[in-house]
Amino acid sequence: MFQIIMCTCPDIESAKILATHLVHEKHAACVNIIPNIISVYRWQDDIACDNEVQLVIKTHTTKFNDVADEIKRLHRYDTPEIIAMNIQQGDNAYLNWITESLK
């Protein structure tokens, strides 16, 4: 089964480093970098509002732990966002490309 893993980053530079590493190591087939998102969240009993960059990581469910481990290792945040959503359906050619890209 295939997954999309979401992860926010503090800036475009760190997002590019993380995305490139995940693709280079074949933990992800593709990572979209979406700049200029605004995140509102609770952190240490305060409400924070920050500009961030969203990573949309396309991979296989068997790669989740590898992706999560690398995000935790390379990320600047104490508790980075690492959430996964299973891909229910997709174009067969695209899903086959994901599989081939992870080999």
GROMACS elastic network, one bead per residue, 0.5 to 0.9 nm:
[ bonds ]
;  ai    aj funct       b0    kb
    1    60     6  0.59750   500
    1    61     6  0.57050   500
    1    62     6  0.81012   500
    1    86     6  0.71582   500
    1    87     6  0.72592   500
    1    88     6  0.83370   500
    2    58     6  0.75653   500
    2    59     6  0.58789   500
    2    61     6  0.54259   500
    2    62     6  0.84895   500
    2    85     6  0.86487   500
    2    86     6  0.59352   500
    2    87     6  0.54050   500
    2    88     6  0.80451   500
    2    95     6  0.77233   500
    2    98     6  0.84261   500
    2    99     6  0.88724   500
    3    57     6  0.80029   500
    3    58     6  0.60357   500
    3    59     6  0.54292   500
    3    60     6  0.54931   500
    3    61     6  0.56473   500
    3    63     6  0.89951   500
    3    64     6  0.81630   500
    3    84     6  0.62712   500
    3    85     6  0.55175   500
    3    87     6  0.52487   500
    3    88     6  0.87819   500
    4    56     6  0.63813   500
    4    57     6  0.53428   500
    4    59     6  0.64037   500
    4    60     6  0.82950   500
    4    61     6  0.88382   500
    4    83     6  0.83125   500
    4    84     6  0.55844   500
    4    85     6  0.53053   500
    4    86     6  0.63941   500
    4    87     6  0.67970   500
    5    55     6  0.79203   500
    5    56     6  0.59820   500
    5    58     6  0.66074   500
    5    59     6  0.76958   500
    5    64     6  0.79388   500
    5    67     6  0.84525   500
    5    68     6  0.89522   500
    5    82     6  0.65868   500
    5    83     6  0.54875   500
    5    85     6  0.63943   500
    5    86     6  0.86901   500
    6    54     6  0.71043   500
    6    55     6  0.56786   500
    6    56     6  0.50623   500
    6    57     6  0.62500   500
    6    81     6  0.69033   500
    6    82     6  0.58325   500
    6    83     6  0.53786   500
    6    84     6  0.63223   500
    6    85     6  0.82931   500
    7    53     6  0.84799   500
    7    54     6  0.59784   500
    7    55     6  0.50948   500
    7    56     6  0.69007   500
    7    57     6  0.79592   500
    7    71     6  0.82920   500
    7    80     6  0.69052   500
    7    82     6  0.52746   500
    7    83     6  0.70505   500
    8    11     6  0.89114   500
    8    15     6  0.80621   500
    8    39     6  0.89347   500
    8    52     6  0.63476   500
    8    53     6  0.55281   500
    8    55     6  0.58889   500
    8    56     6  0.88739   500
    8    80     6  0.70939   500
    8    81     6  0.59693   500
    8    82     6  0.82707   500
    9    12     6  0.74483   500
    9    14     6  0.66567   500
    9    15     6  0.56710   500
    9    18     6  0.89779   500
    9    52     6  0.56980   500
    9    53     6  0.50842   500
    9    54     6  0.63473   500
    9    55     6  0.74199   500
    9    75     6  0.77255   500
    9    76     6  0.82164   500
    9    77     6  0.81480   500
    9    80     6  0.79395   500
    9    81     6  0.85416   500
   10    13     6  0.86453   500
   10    14     6  0.71034   500
   10    15     6  0.76782   500
   10    50     6  0.83400   500
   10    51     6  0.72340   500
   10    53     6  0.62367   500
   10    54     6  0.89852   500
   10    76     6  0.80613   500
   10    77     6  0.82601   500
   11    14     6  0.57252   500
   11    15     6  0.62942   500
   11    16     6  0.88378   500
   11    35     6  0.81122   500
   11    36     6  0.89284   500
   11    51     6  0.80903   500
   11    52     6  0.59953   500
   11    53     6  0.58677   500
   12    16     6  0.60916   500
   12    17     6  0.86451   500
   12    33     6  0.79078   500
   12    34     6  0.87884   500
   12    35     6  0.68806   500
   12    52     6  0.82206   500
   12    53     6  0.62753   500
   13    16     6  0.52385   500
   13    17     6  0.63491   500
   13    18     6  0.87566   500
   14    17     6  0.50931   500
   14    18     6  0.61891   500
   14    19     6  0.85142   500
   14    74     6  0.88547   500
   14    75     6  0.78400   500
   14    76     6  0.84661   500
   15    18     6  0.52410   500
   15    19     6  0.59768   500
   15    20     6  0.84297   500
   15    33     6  0.69583   500
   15    53     6  0.69106   500
   15    54     6  0.79690   500
   15    55     6  0.70569   500
   16    19     6  0.50859   500
   16    20     6  0.58731   500
   16    21     6  0.83668   500
   16    33     6  0.75423   500
   17    20     6  0.53177   500
   17    21     6  0.61379   500
   17    22     6  0.87114   500
   17    74     6  0.87918   500
   18    21     6  0.51706   500
   18    22     6  0.62241   500
   18    23     6  0.87530   500
   18    70     6  0.82517   500
   18    71     6  0.71714   500
   18    74     6  0.69817   500
   18    75     6  0.77545   500
   19    22     6  0.52463   500
   19    23     6  0.63172   500
   19    24     6  0.85123   500
   19    28     6  0.83946   500
   19    30     6  0.80534   500
   19    31     6  0.57143   500
   19    32     6  0.79995   500
   19    33     6  0.78898   500
   19    55     6  0.75845   500
   19    57     6  0.79732   500
   20    23     6  0.52944   500
   20    24     6  0.58991   500
   20    25     6  0.84827   500
   20    31     6  0.80874   500
   21    24     6  0.50498   500
   21    25     6  0.60130   500
   21    26     6  0.84441   500
   21    27     6  0.84963   500
   21    70     6  0.85677   500
   22    25     6  0.53752   500
   22    26     6  0.61951   500
   22    27     6  0.51335   500
   22    28     6  0.54521   500
   22    29     6  0.82152   500
   22    30     6  0.84613   500
   22    31     6  0.80628   500
   22    57     6  0.86479   500
   22    67     6  0.69769   500
   22    70     6  0.76406   500
   22    71     6  0.86691   500
   23    27     6  0.59984   500
   23    29     6  0.58017   500
   23    30     6  0.63434   500
   23    31     6  0.73901   500
   23   101     6  0.85852   500
   23   102     6  0.83876   500
   24    27     6  0.77203   500
   24    28     6  0.81797   500
   24    29     6  0.89639   500
   25    28     6  0.77551   500
   25   102     6  0.85678   500
   26    29     6  0.65803   500
   26    59     6  0.89564   500
   26    63     6  0.89983   500
   26   101     6  0.68479   500
   26   103     6  0.69501   500
   27    59     6  0.68480   500
   27    60     6  0.84041   500
   27    63     6  0.59204   500
   27    64     6  0.81781   500
   27    66     6  0.64754   500
   27    67     6  0.59500   500
   27   102     6  0.64229   500
   28    31     6  0.69780   500
   28    57     6  0.63771   500
   28    58     6  0.57025   500
   28    60     6  0.77551   500
   28    63     6  0.77194   500
   28    67     6  0.75856   500
   28    98     6  0.79880   500
   28   101     6  0.77843   500
   28   102     6  0.65186   500
   29    57     6  0.77985   500
   29    58     6  0.58281   500
   29    59     6  0.57835   500
   29    60     6  0.87409   500
   29    97     6  0.79420   500
   29    98     6  0.52692   500
   29    99     6  0.78204   500
   29   100     6  0.83850   500
   29   101     6  0.52458   500
   29   102     6  0.59678   500
   30    56     6  0.82126   500
   30    57     6  0.61096   500
   30    58     6  0.53894   500
   30    59     6  0.74931   500
   30    98     6  0.78914   500
   30   101     6  0.85951   500
   31    55     6  0.63289   500
   31    56     6  0.54353   500
   31    58     6  0.61820   500
   31    59     6  0.89806   500
   32    54     6  0.79466   500
   32    55     6  0.56379   500
   32    57     6  0.65493   500
   32    58     6  0.84159   500
   33    53     6  0.67488   500
   33    54     6  0.58353   500
   33    56     6  0.66415   500
   33    57     6  0.88572   500
   34    37     6  0.73856   500
   34    52     6  0.89249   500
   34    53     6  0.56497   500
   34    55     6  0.63881   500
   34    56     6  0.79043   500
   35    51     6  0.86883   500
   35    52     6  0.69152   500
   35    54     6  0.64553   500
   35    55     6  0.88424   500
   36    51     6  0.60810   500
   36    52     6  0.60034   500
   36    53     6  0.59047   500
   36    54     6  0.82541   500
   37    50     6  0.83428   500
   37    51     6  0.57158   500
   37    52     6  0.53167   500
   37    53     6  0.58986   500
   37    54     6  0.69514   500
   38    49     6  0.67927   500
   38    50     6  0.56444   500
   38    52     6  0.60028   500
   38    53     6  0.83905   500
   39    48     6  0.78365   500
   39    49     6  0.55855   500
   39    50     6  0.53894   500
   39    51     6  0.63642   500
   39    52     6  0.67211   500
   40    47     6  0.70139   500
   40    48     6  0.56018   500
   40    50     6  0.66773   500
   41    46     6  0.82842   500
   41    47     6  0.56645   500
   41    48     6  0.53613   500
   41    49     6  0.66078   500
   41    50     6  0.86619   500
   42    45     6  0.62340   500
   42    46     6  0.55144   500
   42    48     6  0.60298   500
   42    49     6  0.89017   500
   43    46     6  0.53975   500
   43    47     6  0.63411   500
   43    48     6  0.67260   500
   44    47     6  0.83806   500
   57    67     6  0.89061   500
   58    98     6  0.75450   500
   59    62     6  0.83354   500
   59    63     6  0.66038   500
   59    64     6  0.77364   500
   59    67     6  0.88058   500
   59    98     6  0.66360   500
   59    99     6  0.80728   500
   59   102     6  0.77003   500
   60    63     6  0.54642   500
   60    64     6  0.71471   500
   60    86     6  0.89711   500
   60    98     6  0.77067   500
   60    99     6  0.74303   500
   60   102     6  0.81766   500
   61    64     6  0.54273   500
   61    65     6  0.85942   500
   61    84     6  0.87600   500
   61    86     6  0.77559   500
   62    65     6  0.74262   500
   62    66     6  0.83665   500
   63    66     6  0.52820   500
   63    67     6  0.61681   500
   63    68     6  0.85987   500
   63   102     6  0.88939   500
   64    67     6  0.51804   500
   64    68     6  0.60429   500
   64    69     6  0.85081   500
   64    84     6  0.79359   500
   65    68     6  0.50157   500
   65    69     6  0.59340   500
   65    70     6  0.85020   500
   66    69     6  0.51837   500
   66    70     6  0.62112   500
   66    71     6  0.86103   500
   67    70     6  0.52557   500
   67    71     6  0.61355   500
   67    72     6  0.86430   500
   67    82     6  0.88079   500
   68    71     6  0.51344   500
   68    72     6  0.61788   500
   68    73     6  0.85460   500
   68    82     6  0.65169   500
   68    83     6  0.89567   500
   69    72     6  0.52245   500
   69    73     6  0.61106   500
   69    74     6  0.86846   500
   70    74     6  0.60160   500
   70    75     6  0.81338   500
   71    74     6  0.53388   500
   71    75     6  0.54923   500
   71    80     6  0.75260   500
   71    81     6  0.89444   500
   71    82     6  0.78840   500
   72    75     6  0.55186   500
   72    76     6  0.83512   500
   72    77     6  0.82887   500
   72    78     6  0.82940   500
   72    79     6  0.78764   500
   72    80     6  0.69070   500
   72    82     6  0.88414   500
   73    76     6  0.86712   500
   75    78     6  0.79470   500
   75    79     6  0.87468   500
   75    80     6  0.68896   500
   76    79     6  0.87243   500
   76    80     6  0.79293   500
   77    80     6  0.52813   500
   77    81     6  0.87886   500
   79    82     6  0.87362   500
   85    88     6  0.89355   500
   87    90     6  0.71160   500
   89    92     6  0.87792   500
   90    93     6  0.85119   500
   90    94     6  0.70683   500
   90    95     6  0.64415   500
   91    94     6  0.53081   500
   91    95     6  0.62122   500
   91    96     6  0.85666   500
   92    95     6  0.50984   500
   92    96     6  0.59521   500
   92    97     6  0.84553   500
   93    96     6  0.50953   500
   93    97     6  0.61724   500
   93    98     6  0.87934   500
   94    98     6  0.63922   500
   94    99     6  0.87980   500
   95    98     6  0.50585   500
   95    99     6  0.64011   500
   95   100     6  0.87522   500
   96    99     6  0.50394   500
   96   100     6  0.61954   500
   96   101     6  0.85383   500
   97   100     6  0.50830   500
   97   101     6  0.59829   500
   97   102     6  0.86716   500
   98   101     6  0.51187   500
   98   102     6  0.63995   500
   99   102     6  0.54416   500
   99   103     6  0.68687   500
  100   103     6  0.55031   500
